[in-house]
Amino acid sequence: MNLDFKTVRALSSPTRVEILSHSLQNEATPTNTADKIGKSKSTVSSHLEKLVKAGLLEKDQEPGRKRVVYQPTKKAEAIVNGRERKVKFSITSSAITALAGLAFLYPLSGGLSGTDDEAEADLMMESADAAPEAAEPGLETALAEPFLFISAGFILVSLTALSYGLVLRELDST
């Protein structure tokens, strides 16, 4: 299955996602779809055509008849049926990413600063005499900043993946 720009753009509209979901469960004609989702027939027809152009629906029109029925393609079924796996993966990956973010915070909790060990304090005093630039007050902060940024990045990715999974779950329940 290929998710191209047309497909992503077609799925960017909540109305088209609702129409696609309806077409997977029921016979989709412009009239019954309009009645089901509460939109005008012309609006629904426009959205149906965009879904056809994206390769998510096929138009089934018998010669000599006005009735047009839209049927989902294999691509549409794969997208909708694959949603369940994506929800589970998204929630699992968000938990793993959050744990990685917290692991990067560990050095900030005491690994780089804030120890009361006298031996370490003596060692720092000796190294301060040998190398005055090592005793700068901002050095520990400078060493901690990359861990803070990496941790924040992991946590941000985690929250994004979690929200993505929850949105997919919500779409699945409609």
PyMOL CGO cylinders between C-alpha atoms (Angstrom):
from pymol import cmd
from pymol.cgo import CYLINDER

trace = [
    CYLINDER, 0.00, 0.00, 0.00, 1.32, 3.39, -0.98, 0.3, 1, 1, 1, 1, 1, 1,
    CYLINDER, 1.32, 3.39, -0.98, 0.38, 6.48, 1.03, 0.3, 1, 1, 1, 1, 1, 1,
    CYLINDER, 0.38, 6.48, 1.03, 0.95, 9.28, -1.42, 0.3, 1, 1, 1, 1, 1, 1,
    CYLINDER, 0.95, 9.28, -1.42, 0.18, 12.97, -1.05, 0.3, 1, 1, 1, 1, 1, 1,
    CYLINDER, 0.18, 12.97, -1.05, -3.32, 12.61, -2.56, 0.3, 1, 1, 1, 1, 1, 1,
    CYLINDER, -3.32, 12.61, -2.56, -4.22, 9.95, -0.02, 0.3, 1, 1, 1, 1, 1, 1,
    CYLINDER, -4.22, 9.95, -0.02, -2.95, 11.94, 2.94, 0.3, 1, 1, 1, 1, 1, 1,
    CYLINDER, -2.95, 11.94, 2.94, -4.71, 15.05, 1.68, 0.3, 1, 1, 1, 1, 1, 1,
    CYLINDER, -4.71, 15.05, 1.68, -7.95, 13.12, 1.18, 0.3, 1, 1, 1, 1, 1, 1,
    CYLINDER, -7.95, 13.12, 1.18, -7.77, 11.81, 4.75, 0.3, 1, 1, 1, 1, 1, 1,
    CYLINDER, -7.77, 11.81, 4.75, -7.03, 15.26, 6.17, 0.3, 1, 1, 1, 1, 1, 1,
    CYLINDER, -7.03, 15.26, 6.17, -10.73, 16.14, 6.15, 0.3, 1, 1, 1, 1, 1, 1,
    CYLINDER, -10.73, 16.14, 6.15, -12.81, 14.76, 9.03, 0.3, 1, 1, 1, 1, 1, 1,
    CYLINDER, -12.81, 14.76, 9.03, -15.83, 14.68, 6.70, 0.3, 1, 1, 1, 1, 1, 1,
    CYLINDER, -15.83, 14.68, 6.70, -14.00, 12.50, 4.18, 0.3, 1, 1, 1, 1, 1, 1,
    CYLINDER, -14.00, 12.50, 4.18, -12.81, 10.17, 6.96, 0.3, 1, 1, 1, 1, 1, 1,
    CYLINDER, -12.81, 10.17, 6.96, -16.43, 9.89, 8.12, 0.3, 1, 1, 1, 1, 1, 1,
    CYLINDER, -16.43, 9.89, 8.12, -17.60, 9.21, 4.55, 0.3, 1, 1, 1, 1, 1, 1,
    CYLINDER, -17.60, 9.21, 4.55, -14.90, 6.57, 4.09, 0.3, 1, 1, 1, 1, 1, 1,
    CYLINDER, -14.90, 6.57, 4.09, -15.84, 4.91, 7.36, 0.3, 1, 1, 1, 1, 1, 1,
    CYLINDER, -15.84, 4.91, 7.36, -19.49, 4.90, 6.30, 0.3, 1, 1, 1, 1, 1, 1,
    CYLINDER, -19.49, 4.90, 6.30, -18.62, 3.39, 2.92, 0.3, 1, 1, 1, 1, 1, 1,
    CYLINDER, -18.62, 3.39, 2.92, -16.79, 0.52, 4.60, 0.3, 1, 1, 1, 1, 1, 1,
    CYLINDER, -16.79, 0.52, 4.60, -19.85, -0.41, 6.65, 0.3, 1, 1, 1, 1, 1, 1,
    CYLINDER, -19.85, -0.41, 6.65, -22.77, 0.43, 4.32, 0.3, 1, 1, 1, 1, 1, 1,
    CYLINDER, -22.77, 0.43, 4.32, -23.64, 0.88, 0.68, 0.3, 1, 1, 1, 1, 1, 1,
    CYLINDER, -23.64, 0.88, 0.68, -22.38, 4.36, -0.16, 0.3, 1, 1, 1, 1, 1, 1,
    CYLINDER, -22.38, 4.36, -0.16, -24.45, 6.45, -2.50, 0.3, 1, 1, 1, 1, 1, 1,
    CYLINDER, -24.45, 6.45, -2.50, -24.35, 10.24, -2.36, 0.3, 1, 1, 1, 1, 1, 1,
    CYLINDER, -24.35, 10.24, -2.36, -27.92, 10.35, -1.05, 0.3, 1, 1, 1, 1, 1, 1,
    CYLINDER, -27.92, 10.35, -1.05, -27.68, 7.78, 1.76, 0.3, 1, 1, 1, 1, 1, 1,
    CYLINDER, -27.68, 7.78, 1.76, -24.24, 9.03, 2.79, 0.3, 1, 1, 1, 1, 1, 1,
    CYLINDER, -24.24, 9.03, 2.79, -25.52, 12.62, 2.95, 0.3, 1, 1, 1, 1, 1, 1,
    CYLINDER, -25.52, 12.62, 2.95, -28.43, 11.47, 5.12, 0.3, 1, 1, 1, 1, 1, 1,
    CYLINDER, -28.43, 11.47, 5.12, -26.15, 9.45, 7.39, 0.3, 1, 1, 1, 1, 1, 1,
    CYLINDER, -26.15, 9.45, 7.39, -23.56, 12.15, 8.08, 0.3, 1, 1, 1, 1, 1, 1,
    CYLINDER, -23.56, 12.15, 8.08, -25.90, 15.16, 7.95, 0.3, 1, 1, 1, 1, 1, 1,
    CYLINDER, -25.90, 15.16, 7.95, -24.28, 17.02, 5.03, 0.3, 1, 1, 1, 1, 1, 1,
    CYLINDER, -24.28, 17.02, 5.03, -25.74, 18.19, 1.74, 0.3, 1, 1, 1, 1, 1, 1,
    CYLINDER, -25.74, 18.19, 1.74, -25.69, 15.84, -1.23, 0.3, 1, 1, 1, 1, 1, 1,
    CYLINDER, -25.69, 15.84, -1.23, -23.49, 18.21, -3.24, 0.3, 1, 1, 1, 1, 1, 1,
    CYLINDER, -23.49, 18.21, -3.24, -20.94, 18.42, -0.41, 0.3, 1, 1, 1, 1, 1, 1,
    CYLINDER, -20.94, 18.42, -0.41, -20.88, 14.64, -0.07, 0.3, 1, 1, 1, 1, 1, 1,
    CYLINDER, -20.88, 14.64, -0.07, -20.54, 14.19, -3.86, 0.3, 1, 1, 1, 1, 1, 1,
    CYLINDER, -20.54, 14.19, -3.86, -17.55, 16.53, -3.88, 0.3, 1, 1, 1, 1, 1, 1,
    CYLINDER, -17.55, 16.53, -3.88, -15.89, 14.60, -1.04, 0.3, 1, 1, 1, 1, 1, 1,
    CYLINDER, -15.89, 14.60, -1.04, -16.66, 11.27, -2.71, 0.3, 1, 1, 1, 1, 1, 1,
    CYLINDER, -16.66, 11.27, -2.71, -14.93, 12.41, -5.90, 0.3, 1, 1, 1, 1, 1, 1,
    CYLINDER, -14.93, 12.41, -5.90, -11.83, 13.43, -3.93, 0.3, 1, 1, 1, 1, 1, 1,
    CYLINDER, -11.83, 13.43, -3.93, -11.78, 9.99, -2.29, 0.3, 1, 1, 1, 1, 1, 1,
    CYLINDER, -11.78, 9.99, -2.29, -12.05, 8.39, -5.75, 0.3, 1, 1, 1, 1, 1, 1,
    CYLINDER, -12.05, 8.39, -5.75, -9.14, 10.51, -7.06, 0.3, 1, 1, 1, 1, 1, 1,
    CYLINDER, -9.14, 10.51, -7.06, -7.08, 9.46, -4.03, 0.3, 1, 1, 1, 1, 1, 1,
    CYLINDER, -7.08, 9.46, -4.03, -7.75, 5.79, -4.83, 0.3, 1, 1, 1, 1, 1, 1,
    CYLINDER, -7.75, 5.79, -4.83, -9.71, 5.14, -1.65, 0.3, 1, 1, 1, 1, 1, 1,
    CYLINDER, -9.71, 5.14, -1.65, -13.11, 4.58, -3.28, 0.3, 1, 1, 1, 1, 1, 1,
    CYLINDER, -13.11, 4.58, -3.28, -14.23, 3.15, -6.61, 0.3, 1, 1, 1, 1, 1, 1,
    CYLINDER, -14.23, 3.15, -6.61, -17.23, 4.42, -8.50, 0.3, 1, 1, 1, 1, 1, 1,
    CYLINDER, -17.23, 4.42, -8.50, -19.60, 1.62, -9.50, 0.3, 1, 1, 1, 1, 1, 1,
    CYLINDER, -19.60, 1.62, -9.50, -22.01, 3.03, -12.04, 0.3, 1, 1, 1, 1, 1, 1,
    CYLINDER, -22.01, 3.03, -12.04, -24.12, 0.83, -14.25, 0.3, 1, 1, 1, 1, 1, 1,
    CYLINDER, -24.12, 0.83, -14.25, -24.62, 2.07, -17.83, 0.3, 1, 1, 1, 1, 1, 1,
    CYLINDER, -24.62, 2.07, -17.83, -28.07, 3.56, -18.38, 0.3, 1, 1, 1, 1, 1, 1,
    CYLINDER, -28.07, 3.56, -18.38, -28.76, 4.07, -14.65, 0.3, 1, 1, 1, 1, 1, 1,
    CYLINDER, -28.76, 4.07, -14.65, -28.37, 7.22, -12.59, 0.3, 1, 1, 1, 1, 1, 1,
    CYLINDER, -28.37, 7.22, -12.59, -27.59, 5.36, -9.39, 0.3, 1, 1, 1, 1, 1, 1,
    CYLINDER, -27.59, 5.36, -9.39, -23.92, 5.52, -8.41, 0.3, 1, 1, 1, 1, 1, 1,
    CYLINDER, -23.92, 5.52, -8.41, -22.52, 3.35, -5.65, 0.3, 1, 1, 1, 1, 1, 1,
    CYLINDER, -22.52, 3.35, -5.65, -19.07, 3.94, -4.15, 0.3, 1, 1, 1, 1, 1, 1,
    CYLINDER, -19.07, 3.94, -4.15, -17.10, 0.99, -2.86, 0.3, 1, 1, 1, 1, 1, 1,
    CYLINDER, -17.10, 0.99, -2.86, -13.93, 1.08, -0.78, 0.3, 1, 1, 1, 1, 1, 1,
    CYLINDER, -13.93, 1.08, -0.78, -10.71, -0.08, -2.42, 0.3, 1, 1, 1, 1, 1, 1,
    CYLINDER, -10.71, -0.08, -2.42, -8.21, -2.47, -0.89, 0.3, 1, 1, 1, 1, 1, 1,
    CYLINDER, -8.21, -2.47, -0.89, -6.11, 0.58, -0.07, 0.3, 1, 1, 1, 1, 1, 1,
    CYLINDER, -6.11, 0.58, -0.07, -8.93, 2.06, 2.04, 0.3, 1, 1, 1, 1, 1, 1,
    CYLINDER, -8.93, 2.06, 2.04, -9.55, -1.24, 3.81, 0.3, 1, 1, 1, 1, 1, 1,
    CYLINDER, -9.55, -1.24, 3.81, -5.84, -1.60, 4.57, 0.3, 1, 1, 1, 1, 1, 1,
    CYLINDER, -5.84, -1.60, 4.57, -5.72, 1.90, 6.05, 0.3, 1, 1, 1, 1, 1, 1,
    CYLINDER, -5.72, 1.90, 6.05, -8.78, 1.42, 8.22, 0.3, 1, 1, 1, 1, 1, 1,
    CYLINDER, -8.78, 1.42, 8.22, -7.97, -2.15, 9.27, 0.3, 1, 1, 1, 1, 1, 1,
    CYLINDER, -7.97, -2.15, 9.27, -4.35, -1.23, 9.96, 0.3, 1, 1, 1, 1, 1, 1,
    CYLINDER, -4.35, -1.23, 9.96, -5.47, 1.45, 12.41, 0.3, 1, 1, 1, 1, 1, 1,
    CYLINDER, -5.47, 1.45, 12.41, -5.79, -1.03, 15.30, 0.3, 1, 1, 1, 1, 1, 1,
    CYLINDER, -5.79, -1.03, 15.30, -2.16, -2.11, 14.97, 0.3, 1, 1, 1, 1, 1, 1,
    CYLINDER, -2.16, -2.11, 14.97, -1.05, 1.52, 14.77, 0.3, 1, 1, 1, 1, 1, 1,
    CYLINDER, -1.05, 1.52, 14.77, -2.91, 2.40, 17.97, 0.3, 1, 1, 1, 1, 1, 1,
    CYLINDER, -2.91, 2.40, 17.97, -1.21, -0.40, 19.90, 0.3, 1, 1, 1, 1, 1, 1,
    CYLINDER, -1.21, -0.40, 19.90, 2.20, 0.44, 18.41, 0.3, 1, 1, 1, 1, 1, 1,
    CYLINDER, 2.20, 0.44, 18.41, 1.75, 4.16, 19.07, 0.3, 1, 1, 1, 1, 1, 1,
    CYLINDER, 1.75, 4.16, 19.07, 0.86, 3.69, 22.72, 0.3, 1, 1, 1, 1, 1, 1,
    CYLINDER, 0.86, 3.69, 22.72, 3.65, 1.15, 23.27, 0.3, 1, 1, 1, 1, 1, 1,
    CYLINDER, 3.65, 1.15, 23.27, 6.25, 3.30, 21.53, 0.3, 1, 1, 1, 1, 1, 1,
    CYLINDER, 6.25, 3.30, 21.53, 5.17, 6.34, 23.53, 0.3, 1, 1, 1, 1, 1, 1,
    CYLINDER, 5.17, 6.34, 23.53, 5.73, 4.45, 26.78, 0.3, 1, 1, 1, 1, 1, 1,
    CYLINDER, 5.73, 4.45, 26.78, 9.18, 3.27, 25.67, 0.3, 1, 1, 1, 1, 1, 1,
    CYLINDER, 9.18, 3.27, 25.67, 10.14, 6.74, 24.49, 0.3, 1, 1, 1, 1, 1, 1,
    CYLINDER, 10.14, 6.74, 24.49, 8.97, 8.29, 27.77, 0.3, 1, 1, 1, 1, 1, 1,
    CYLINDER, 8.97, 8.29, 27.77, 11.14, 5.83, 29.70, 0.3, 1, 1, 1, 1, 1, 1,
    CYLINDER, 11.14, 5.83, 29.70, 14.12, 6.74, 27.50, 0.3, 1, 1, 1, 1, 1, 1,
    CYLINDER, 14.12, 6.74, 27.50, 13.45, 10.42, 28.19, 0.3, 1, 1, 1, 1, 1, 1,
    CYLINDER, 13.45, 10.42, 28.19, 13.38, 9.77, 31.92, 0.3, 1, 1, 1, 1, 1, 1,
    CYLINDER, 13.38, 9.77, 31.92, 16.62, 7.78, 31.63, 0.3, 1, 1, 1, 1, 1, 1,
    CYLINDER, 16.62, 7.78, 31.63, 18.31, 10.83, 30.12, 0.3, 1, 1, 1, 1, 1, 1,
    CYLINDER, 18.31, 10.83, 30.12, 17.13, 12.85, 33.11, 0.3, 1, 1, 1, 1, 1, 1,
    CYLINDER, 17.13, 12.85, 33.11, 18.93, 10.48, 35.50, 0.3, 1, 1, 1, 1, 1, 1,
    CYLINDER, 18.93, 10.48, 35.50, 22.35, 12.15, 35.16, 0.3, 1, 1, 1, 1, 1, 1,
    CYLINDER, 22.35, 12.15, 35.16, 20.70, 15.46, 36.06, 0.3, 1, 1, 1, 1, 1, 1,
    CYLINDER, 20.70, 15.46, 36.06, 19.28, 14.08, 39.29, 0.3, 1, 1, 1, 1, 1, 1,
    CYLINDER, 19.28, 14.08, 39.29, 22.68, 13.54, 40.86, 0.3, 1, 1, 1, 1, 1, 1,
    CYLINDER, 22.68, 13.54, 40.86, 24.98, 12.00, 38.31, 0.3, 1, 1, 1, 1, 1, 1,
    CYLINDER, 24.98, 12.00, 38.31, 26.54, 15.35, 37.37, 0.3, 1, 1, 1, 1, 1, 1,
    CYLINDER, 26.54, 15.35, 37.37, 25.93, 17.54, 40.41, 0.3, 1, 1, 1, 1, 1, 1,
    CYLINDER, 25.93, 17.54, 40.41, 24.45, 17.77, 43.86, 0.3, 1, 1, 1, 1, 1, 1,
    CYLINDER, 24.45, 17.77, 43.86, 26.59, 15.12, 45.63, 0.3, 1, 1, 1, 1, 1, 1,
    CYLINDER, 26.59, 15.12, 45.63, 27.65, 15.48, 49.24, 0.3, 1, 1, 1, 1, 1, 1,
    CYLINDER, 27.65, 15.48, 49.24, 30.57, 13.09, 48.99, 0.3, 1, 1, 1, 1, 1, 1,
    CYLINDER, 30.57, 13.09, 48.99, 33.63, 14.70, 50.62, 0.3, 1, 1, 1, 1, 1, 1,
    CYLINDER, 33.63, 14.70, 50.62, 36.11, 12.71, 48.56, 0.3, 1, 1, 1, 1, 1, 1,
    CYLINDER, 36.11, 12.71, 48.56, 34.55, 13.99, 45.36, 0.3, 1, 1, 1, 1, 1, 1,
    CYLINDER, 34.55, 13.99, 45.36, 34.58, 17.55, 46.70, 0.3, 1, 1, 1, 1, 1, 1,
    CYLINDER, 34.58, 17.55, 46.70, 38.31, 17.22, 47.54, 0.3, 1, 1, 1, 1, 1, 1,
    CYLINDER, 38.31, 17.22, 47.54, 38.97, 15.84, 44.06, 0.3, 1, 1, 1, 1, 1, 1,
    CYLINDER, 38.97, 15.84, 44.06, 37.16, 18.80, 42.52, 0.3, 1, 1, 1, 1, 1, 1,
    CYLINDER, 37.16, 18.80, 42.52, 39.20, 21.23, 44.63, 0.3, 1, 1, 1, 1, 1, 1,
    CYLINDER, 39.20, 21.23, 44.63, 42.44, 19.58, 43.52, 0.3, 1, 1, 1, 1, 1, 1,
    CYLINDER, 42.44, 19.58, 43.52, 41.39, 19.69, 39.87, 0.3, 1, 1, 1, 1, 1, 1,
    CYLINDER, 41.39, 19.69, 39.87, 40.36, 23.35, 40.31, 0.3, 1, 1, 1, 1, 1, 1,
    CYLINDER, 40.36, 23.35, 40.31, 43.93, 24.16, 41.40, 0.3, 1, 1, 1, 1, 1, 1,
    CYLINDER, 43.93, 24.16, 41.40, 45.39, 22.27, 38.44, 0.3, 1, 1, 1, 1, 1, 1,
    CYLINDER, 45.39, 22.27, 38.44, 42.98, 23.60, 35.82, 0.3, 1, 1, 1, 1, 1, 1,
    CYLINDER, 42.98, 23.60, 35.82, 41.22, 26.85, 36.74, 0.3, 1, 1, 1, 1, 1, 1,
    CYLINDER, 41.22, 26.85, 36.74, 38.92, 26.72, 33.71, 0.3, 1, 1, 1, 1, 1, 1,
    CYLINDER, 38.92, 26.72, 33.71, 37.43, 23.42, 34.97, 0.3, 1, 1, 1, 1, 1, 1,
    CYLINDER, 37.43, 23.42, 34.97, 36.15, 25.15, 38.09, 0.3, 1, 1, 1, 1, 1, 1,
    CYLINDER, 36.15, 25.15, 38.09, 33.84, 27.50, 36.20, 0.3, 1, 1, 1, 1, 1, 1,
    CYLINDER, 33.84, 27.50, 36.20, 30.40, 27.60, 37.84, 0.3, 1, 1, 1, 1, 1, 1,
    CYLINDER, 30.40, 27.60, 37.84, 28.51, 27.01, 34.57, 0.3, 1, 1, 1, 1, 1, 1,
    CYLINDER, 28.51, 27.01, 34.57, 30.45, 23.87, 33.56, 0.3, 1, 1, 1, 1, 1, 1,
    CYLINDER, 30.45, 23.87, 33.56, 28.09, 21.42, 35.27, 0.3, 1, 1, 1, 1, 1, 1,
    CYLINDER, 28.09, 21.42, 35.27, 25.13, 23.22, 33.74, 0.3, 1, 1, 1, 1, 1, 1,
    CYLINDER, 25.13, 23.22, 33.74, 26.76, 23.12, 30.31, 0.3, 1, 1, 1, 1, 1, 1,
    CYLINDER, 26.76, 23.12, 30.31, 27.33, 19.38, 30.67, 0.3, 1, 1, 1, 1, 1, 1,
    CYLINDER, 27.33, 19.38, 30.67, 23.74, 18.86, 31.81, 0.3, 1, 1, 1, 1, 1, 1,
    CYLINDER, 23.74, 18.86, 31.81, 22.09, 20.84, 28.99, 0.3, 1, 1, 1, 1, 1, 1,
    CYLINDER, 22.09, 20.84, 28.99, 22.44, 18.16, 26.29, 0.3, 1, 1, 1, 1, 1, 1,
    CYLINDER, 22.44, 18.16, 26.29, 20.84, 15.60, 28.61, 0.3, 1, 1, 1, 1, 1, 1,
    CYLINDER, 20.84, 15.60, 28.61, 18.02, 18.02, 29.33, 0.3, 1, 1, 1, 1, 1, 1,
    CYLINDER, 18.02, 18.02, 29.33, 17.38, 18.70, 25.63, 0.3, 1, 1, 1, 1, 1, 1,
    CYLINDER, 17.38, 18.70, 25.63, 17.58, 15.02, 24.70, 0.3, 1, 1, 1, 1, 1, 1,
    CYLINDER, 17.58, 15.02, 24.70, 15.23, 14.12, 27.54, 0.3, 1, 1, 1, 1, 1, 1,
    CYLINDER, 15.23, 14.12, 27.54, 12.78, 16.85, 26.56, 0.3, 1, 1, 1, 1, 1, 1,
    CYLINDER, 12.78, 16.85, 26.56, 12.90, 15.63, 22.96, 0.3, 1, 1, 1, 1, 1, 1,
    CYLINDER, 12.90, 15.63, 22.96, 12.13, 12.04, 23.96, 0.3, 1, 1, 1, 1, 1, 1,
    CYLINDER, 12.13, 12.04, 23.96, 9.28, 13.14, 26.19, 0.3, 1, 1, 1, 1, 1, 1,
    CYLINDER, 9.28, 13.14, 26.19, 7.87, 15.36, 23.42, 0.3, 1, 1, 1, 1, 1, 1,
    CYLINDER, 7.87, 15.36, 23.42, 8.00, 12.47, 20.94, 0.3, 1, 1, 1, 1, 1, 1,
    CYLINDER, 8.00, 12.47, 20.94, 6.35, 10.28, 23.56, 0.3, 1, 1, 1, 1, 1, 1,
    CYLINDER, 6.35, 10.28, 23.56, 3.48, 12.70, 24.08, 0.3, 1, 1, 1, 1, 1, 1,
    CYLINDER, 3.48, 12.70, 24.08, 3.04, 13.10, 20.32, 0.3, 1, 1, 1, 1, 1, 1,
    CYLINDER, 3.04, 13.10, 20.32, 2.89, 9.33, 19.78, 0.3, 1, 1, 1, 1, 1, 1,
    CYLINDER, 2.89, 9.33, 19.78, 0.45, 8.95, 22.66, 0.3, 1, 1, 1, 1, 1, 1,
    CYLINDER, 0.45, 8.95, 22.66, -1.86, 11.65, 21.32, 0.3, 1, 1, 1, 1, 1, 1,
    CYLINDER, -1.86, 11.65, 21.32, -1.67, 10.08, 17.83, 0.3, 1, 1, 1, 1, 1, 1,
    CYLINDER, -1.67, 10.08, 17.83, -2.68, 6.72, 19.27, 0.3, 1, 1, 1, 1, 1, 1,
    CYLINDER, -2.68, 6.72, 19.27, -5.55, 8.24, 21.22, 0.3, 1, 1, 1, 1, 1, 1,
    CYLINDER, -5.55, 8.24, 21.22, -6.82, 10.10, 18.13, 0.3, 1, 1, 1, 1, 1, 1,
    CYLINDER, -6.82, 10.10, 18.13, -6.72, 6.88, 16.11, 0.3, 1, 1, 1, 1, 1, 1,
    CYLINDER, -6.72, 6.88, 16.11, -8.58, 5.07, 18.87, 0.3, 1, 1, 1, 1, 1, 1,
    CYLINDER, -8.58, 5.07, 18.87, -11.22, 7.81, 18.91, 0.3, 1, 1, 1, 1, 1, 1,
    CYLINDER, -11.22, 7.81, 18.91, -11.59, 7.64, 15.12, 0.3, 1, 1, 1, 1, 1, 1,
    CYLINDER, -11.59, 7.64, 15.12, -11.95, 3.89, 15.38, 0.3, 1, 1, 1, 1, 1, 1,
    CYLINDER, -11.95, 3.89, 15.38, -14.83, 4.21, 17.84, 0.3, 1, 1, 1, 1, 1, 1,
    CYLINDER, -14.83, 4.21, 17.84, -16.85, 6.52, 15.54, 0.3, 1, 1, 1, 1, 1, 1,
]
cmd.load_cgo(trace, "trace")
